[in-house]
Amino acid sequence: MFLAISLLAAATTTEAGAQPADRNEGIYAPQLPLQSPPLRVEVIDGVRFREIETGAAYRLYGIDTCAPEQTARLGRQPWPCGTMATSWLVTATLNAWLACTTLRDEASEHLVRCATAGHPDIAADMLRAGIAVALPGTDRDPAIRAYVKAEQDARKAYRGLWSSTFQMPWEWRAKRPAAPPLARSEATP
């Protein structure tokens, strides 16, 4: 035991004129934290939520879900796919700490990938359940292969939306007038 402590002390002691280990050339040290501190959130819709403490808005990156008023059809029966997506996200985040990595800020939202203890990747789990669809890739945002695969698996199994007839959420929204963003005072009593 004494030998191990002596070796540790010798390894951490620097000679006169030597640089500390983190200043050596060729050593990489990240400049920014990899993720934000854990968050408690309130859900706005199927892909957006707000941090309870600060009111900061977040949007799950790489996916989309039905809008809150949007419906899908299973045979001749309509069902509220937007409400179901919101409910799924509420269930996944209720009384849970979220660990999120911000990919970038866009408008007044942080675009994030998030996890909880029960969901290692919330967006991927939504895709696997058939509650969300993967966004098509663009030059700025290429499609996430894991998300495309999760959506394909849900399609093959006819889970959630893929058992129904529905309009892609971005097409559905394009045919509707834009709603103003939800103010914090409207979301909380």
N, C-alpha and C positions, 0 to 999 in steps of 0.2 A: 504494500500500500504506500509506504514511504517513497519507494522508488517511482511509482506512478505519479505521485504528487510532485516529486522533484523534477521529473521529466516534463510535466505540464508547466511548471514554473519556468524551467529553462526555455521551453519553446515559446512562451509568451514574453519573455524578457528580450528586449532588443539591445543590440550592441550600440555603443556610441556612434552616432552618425548613420545608423541603419534606419530605413523607413519602416513604418508599421506595415503589416501584411496587406491591408486594403489599399495601400498606395503603391505597391509594387507594379512595375510595368507588366502588361499582359494579364492582369487580374481584372475580371469584370465584376462590377457591383451595380445592381439596379438603382436607378435614380428616383424612381417613383414606386409607391406601394403597388403591389399586384392587384389588390382589390380594396374596396371600401370597407370600413368597419361594418359589422353585421347590422342589418336593418330590420325594423318592424314596419309593416306597410299596411295601407288600406288600398283595396283594389278599385280601380276606376272602370276598367272594362277587361276584356279577355287577354289583352297584351300590355296594359298600362296599370301602374300602381303609383302610389305616393307614399313617401316616407312619413311616418306619423310625427316624428319629432321636428323635422325641418320643413316639411311640405314639398321637398324636392320631388319632381316627377321623373319616372323611369318608364322605359318601353323595352320589352323583350326583343332582342335582335334576331333577325332572320326568319321570323314567322309572322303570320297574320291569322286572325280569327274572325268569325262572323261579328258584325256590328251588333250592339245591344238590341236593336229593333229588328234585326234580320232573322228570317226563318228559312228552314230547309223543309223538304217534303220526303216523307217515307211512305211510298205508295201515294195514297190520296190524303194522308194525314200530315198537316204542317206541324213542325216542332220548332221551338225557339232556340236555334243554334247559338245565337249571340248570348242569350241568357245562360245557356249551358256552359259556354266558354268562360264567362265571368264567374259562374258558380264553381267551375273546376279550379280556376285560379284562386278564388277565395278559400276553397278547401285546402289547396296546396300551401297557402301562405298564412292561414289563420293560426295564431299563437305559435308561429315559427319564426326563427331568425333567418334572414336571407343573407347570403354572401354573394355579392355581385361584383362583376368586373365590368367597368365602364369602357366601352370600345371607342365611343366618341360622344360629344354633345351635339344635338341637333335641335334647332328651334329652342324650345324651353324644356326639353327632355334629355335625359341621359339614355343612350342606347346601350343596353346591358345584356350580359349572359349571367344568369343567376342560378343558385342552388340552395336547397334546404337540406336538413338531415334526411328527409324522406325522398327527396328528388335531386339527384346529382346534377341534372341539367333540366330545369323546369320546361324550357321550350321543347327539348327533345321528348320529354315525357308527354307533353301536350300533343305532339305530332304522333307519337306511338298510340295514344288513346283515340286518335282521329278527331280531336277537338280543334286542332289548328292545321294550317297548311304552310308549307315552306314557301318563302318568298322567292320568286324567280331571281336568278343572279343578274347582276349588272356589272359594268366595268368597275364601279366604285365598290360594290358589295357582291363579290362572287358568292354563289350558292354554297352553303355549308354541306359538305358531302354526308356527314352523319345525319343531318336534318333531312336531306333528300331520301336517304335510306330509310329513316324512321317513317317518313310519309309513305314511301312505297310499301313498307310492311303493313301499315294501317290500311292502305288501299286494297292490297291482296287479301286481307282478312275482313274487309268490309266493316271496319270499325268506325263508329261515330259518323262524321260527315260522309264518309265513303260508302255508307249503306243507303245514302239518300241522294236526292237531286237538290243541288244548291248552286248558287252563283258565287264565283270567287269573291272574297270580301272586298278587294280593291275595285273590282268591276261594279259591285253593288253600291259602294260608296260613291263612285264616279257618277252614278245616275241620280244621286241625292244631293240636295244643297248641303254645303258644309255647315256643321254645327259648331258653335263657338266652343272653345276649350272650357272644361269644367273648372270653375273657380273653387278654391279651397273652402270658402264659406258655403258653397252649394253642396259640397260633399259631406260636410260634417255638421251635425246639429248644433 
